[in-house]
Amino acid sequence: MEILRSAMAGTLESSDAQVIVEPGNGRIELSLQSSVMNQYGRQIKATVLETLERLDVSSVRITVVDKGALDCTLKARVECAVYRSCGASAANIPWGGAVR
Amino acid sequence: MIPRPRPERFRLRRTMMFMNAQKPGLIKDAYIYGCDSIMLDLEDAVAENQKDAARFSLYHALKTIDYGDTEVIVRINGLDTPHWQEDIRVCVAGGADGIRIAKCESAQDVKTVEAAVEAAEEEFGVEKGRTLLMAALESPKGILNAYEICSASERLFGVAISGGDFRKCMQTSFQPDGVDMLAARGQMLLAARAAGVQCFDTVFTDLDNEEGFRAEVLQNKAMGFDGKSLINPKQIRLVHQVFAPTRKEVLQAEKIVRAYQEQSAAGVGVFTVDGKMIDIAFIPGAERTLRLAKACGMYEGDLVK
């Protein structure tokens, strides 16, 4: 998917994460802040990158502010932000396909 | 990925707790409270501009979190919104046990949802007929059409009244003795029993009014409801206590079921237990008491599953 415009999903509440995606320069630029960076920073990064790969996103500036979200929440927020950036978040999501 | 067993149409549903599907902090450990069902809400609890985000959260929660024996129902947006079709797709794809139809007013509403559920089961390769339905009656029209709604689908396990919207339509407000909704509760119960489905009462929203809550739950039990919708975990315990059968009821039910099994094997249809006439009409009630007792840890025998 191509990031067409900037979009955001999620909140800064505990157990959530806020994800912002913006059009990129041909690569993935990830900026990550987390309240549990020392223990889980690497895992969060891996989850975000895997999710982008599944969505076939290769050019994006993505900012993640994590407040102790579970993996499933992180995935949900990244996916929602990407679909929103393409104006495609409201219907016909490939549940169980690219979103899984 | 947590595979959930095929949902049971008729199971114990004393407590059904609402949770905002958009709040990860809530839904990640919803099952620890011990309610019989949780109701993940895509409707009123989710702001209009977060409907899409709530579906992504819901999908991954359904696929990732082990809810154990807790039933997982999703309340979808009304049929007059642009959201309900995608809501149904995500529920079926995620493997929710059931879908609650908001603002249901006719058998046609149930059939419309049923058709979309069936299409989604086909699309996502889910066993046909797996996804259950329940209907929320929120208007006078819904209450008047309760019987046709209750008998509209083989997937439908029950109906619930939704007090907030209903009281508004009726130009009334909450009354401590329940007189504001007495006729509606009664009509819905009649329809549900006539159609052979379950019946659930509305939420009690004043969390600080413990006495009022207790009075309402006692009335629910006396009227014959199967259970109640809840908004807070601290309401669960009281409902389970009130809906539990008494020691005496359990012993009586056990005697009746046992005597029935012996007598019917011997070819006898009507007989007495402790001086009271018993025939086949008493058996479903007695078995229900034993199932309830089993869920409450008061009965460990094998007369019921």
Contacts between the chains, C-beta under 8 A, distances in Angstrom:
chain1	res1	chain2	res2	distance
A	9	B	53	5.2
A	9	B	56	7.7
A	10	B	53	7.3
A	13	B	23	7.4
A	13	B	25	6.4
A	14	B	25	5.6
A	15	B	24	4.8
A	15	B	25	3.7
A	15	B	28	6.5
A	16	B	23	7.8
A	16	B	24	5.2
A	16	B	25	6.8
A	69	B	24	6.2
A	70	B	24	6.7
A	70	B	28	5.8
A	70	B	64	7.5
A	71	B	64	7.4
A	72	B	60	3.7
A	72	B	61	6.2
A	72	B	63	7.3
A	72	B	64	4.0
A	72	B	65	7.2
A	73	B	24	4.1
A	73	B	28	7.6
A	73	B	57	6.6
A	73	B	60	7.1
A	75	B	56	7.9
A	75	B	60	5.5
A	76	B	24	7.8
A	76	B	53	7.4
A	76	B	56	3.9
A	76	B	57	4.5
A	76	B	59	7.1
A	76	B	60	4.7
A	77	B	53	7.6
A	77	B	56	7.4
A	79	B	56	5.2
A	80	B	52	6.1
A	80	B	53	4.6
A	80	B	56	4.5
A	83	B	52	7.1
A	83	B	56	7.9
A	84	B	52	6.9
A	89	B	52	3.9
A	89	B	53	7.7
A	90	B	51	7.5
A	90	B	52	5.4
A	90	B	82	7.5
A	90	B	83	8.0
A	90	B	86	6.7
A	91	B	85	7.2
A	91	B	86	4.8
A	92	B	86	7.4
A	92	B	89	8.0
A	93	B	55	7.0
A	93	B	56	7.7
A	93	B	86	7.0
A	93	B	89	7.3
A	93	B	90	7.1
A	95	B	59	5.8
A	95	B	89	6.3
A	95	B	90	5.8
A	95	B	93	3.4
A	95	B	94	7.0
A	95	B	124	6.8
A	96	B	93	5.2
A	96	B	124	5.9
A	99	B	56	7.2
A	99	B	59	6.6
A	100	B	63	7.3
